[in-house]
């Protein structure tokens, strides 16, 4: 998968079209990503034990095809390519041809 945790992305489709945010979580097998502050839905929950009831915001995942990576160098929405540097495979921006850095602290 070309998009990883910590990447800055722009939402292309859906109710949050145009929003930008960081990828919080990636479901690689399902091809889905969770974007911080986007695709939030309301959920009504009852009180259960120590958990308080009320209306809470639930983040829902985006399909990977509905988000586009924002290059950390040129700050534009760009497609991702790969380049081999010795034995290491690195992601590059197709517009500025520079390596894409990730802010993930995983």
N, C-alpha and C positions, 0 to 999 in steps of 0.2 A: 504494500500500500504506500502511495506516495506522500500522503499527509500523515504527520506524526503528532504525538502529544507535545504541546508547547508551541506549535506553529500558529502564526496569525493568519486567519482566513476571512474571506468575505462571503456572505450568504448570497447565492445567486437566485434561488427560487423560494417561494413560500411566503408566509405572513411576515417574516423578518427580513425580506429581501433588502439588500444594501447594508445591513448591519455588519460590523466587523467585530471579531473577538478571537480569543485564544482557544485552541482545542484543549479540552479538559481531559477527555477520555476517548479512546479509540476501540471500536469493536471490529477487528480486522476481518474475521471470518464472515461477519454479517455485512461488512462494507459500510459501517455507520460511524459517525463522529458526534460527540457532544461538544457544542460551542458555548462558551461562557456568556451568559446573559441573553441567549437567543433560544427560540422555540420552547418557551416556558408555558405550561398549561396549569390551570387551577384544579385543585383536587380537594373535595370536601371529605374530611376524615373525622371519625368518632374518637372520643377519648378512649384510650386503651392502656390500662395500667398507669405508668408514669408519664406516657406521652399525652400531651394535651391535644384536644380536638380543635377543629377550626378549618379554615381554608388555607391550604399551602400551595406553593409553586413547585411543580414537578418539571424538571428538564426532560425533554424528549430528544432522541437522536435525529440527526440529518443523514441522508444518504450522502456518500462521499462525492457523488456527481453533482450535488446541489451546493457545494462550497468550492471556492477557489483560493489557492494559496497566495498570500501577499509576500513578495520577495523582501527579505530583510535588507537588501542593498539598495535596490532602485525604488522601493516602496510602491510598486505597481502590482496589479493582479497578473500573475504569470503562470505558465505551464512549467512542469518540472521535467528535467532530463537527468540522466545519470552519466557520470564520467569516472573512469578508473584512474586512481592516482597510486601507482605502485600496486600493492595488494588490497588497497582500500577503495571501496565504492562510495562515491559521494554524490549528493543531490546538487544539481545546478539549475539556475534560472535560465529559461530559454530566451529571455529578452536581453539581460545584461551579461550572460555567460559566466557569472560568478557563483561561488559555492553558497548554498543556503544554510544559514546558521539557525539552530533551534534553541529556544530559551528554556527548555524543559530541565527541571531539577530532579529527575527521577532517580 
